[in-house]
Amino acid sequence: MSLCLTSLGVVKTLSVAAFTLAWTHSIEKVDWQEDWRITPQGLELVQARVKGSGAGMEPPPDARLVDGWFQWQPKRAPMPQVVLGNSGAASEWRLCNDGNCRTLSEIFGHPIGANVTTMSACDPQP
């Protein structure tokens, strides 16, 4: 399985089995990260981390503080797709894999801005 990203009618396929989705909260200006796994059932959220709390981003009661990050394992079924929006008030979404992070604009090769990007599991391109 691979990760397919779709924005403005353009599809990009990334040959990854897992990735981290990272962003900076628009109000609190703290980092948030989610670890995802690509499965035949869809995108599975494995772990979430946040560097702080406030403005609607409080970690759940089962979160643990590890190396300055509140982290927890969300309990949800794999999702066929995840839709990413951007109000323009926050920095760009970043996808990280093997220690390398790129913004969606870098992945697509043009500014994404406030346009919606859809993530989904897909078969690798031949």
N, C-alpha and C positions, 0 to 999 in steps of 0.2 A: 504494500500500500504506500501511497505518497500523499502529500498535502497539496491540494489545489486551492489557489487563491483567485478570486474573481472580483474585478473592479472595473467599472466603466466598459464592460463588455470584453475585457482582456482577461485571459486565463493564464496563470503561471503555475507550473507544476514543480514542486520541490521534492526531491527524492530523500525524504527523511522519515524515520520511524517514530521519532519523538521530537518535541521542540518546546521552548519556553516562549510564552507570549509575555512581553514586558511593556509597561507604560508608566507615565508619571501622572498622578492624580491632578486634575485640573484646578482644584481649590487648595488642597493641602500641600501640593507639590512634593509628595513623597512617592517612592517607587512601589510598584505592585508587580508581582510576577505570578504566572500560572504555568505549571508544567503539564503538557498534553501528550498523549500517546495516540497514534493513529492505528485503528483497529478495523477489521472488516465490518463491525457494527457501527462505526463512526468515530468521532473524536471523543476521547475519554480524558476528562479532567482528573489528573492524578494528585496534584498538590497545588495549593495557593499560598502566597507569601505577601506580606505587606510590611513596610518599614515603620508604620505609625498607625494612628487611628484618628477618627474624627470625620466630620462632613459626610456621614452615611457610609463610611468604610470601616466600621468597627469589625475586628476579627471575631469569629464566633467563640462561644464559651470553651470549646475544646482546643482552641489554638494554643500553641506553645511558643514561648520566646526562645529562639535559637540564633545565636550570633547576630543579634540586633533585628531579626525578622520575626514577626508573628507568623507562624506557619501551621497549616492544617490540611487534612485530606477531605475535600468535599465529597459528599455521598450523592452521586447522581449517575444516571445511566448515560452511556455514550450518546452523543448527539449527531444527527446526520449532517448538520451544518451549524456554524457559529457566525453570526453577523456582527461585524465591527463597524462602529460609527465613530465620528470624531466631531466634536462641537466646534473645533477650531480654537478653543480655549486651552487645550492640552497639547502636549508634545505628541509626536506620532507614535503609533503602535510600532513595536520592535519584535522581530522574530529572532530567536537565538537558538543556535545549534552548534555543538562542539566548541563552545567558547567564543563563537563569532555571532555578533548581533547586527542585524540590518533593519532599517526602517522599511515600511511598505513602499515608500517612494523609491528607495534604492532597489528593492526587489523588482518593482514594475518598470523602473527606468524613467519615470516621470512623476511629477507631484500628484499625490493622492488627495491632499487637502481634506475637506470635510466629506468626500465621497465615501460611500459604503463599500466595504470589502467583505466578501463572504469566504469563509474557510470551510473546506470539506475534505473528507477522505476520498481518495480516488485511486484508480489503478495507474501504475507507472506508465508513462508514455513510451512507446516502442523505440 
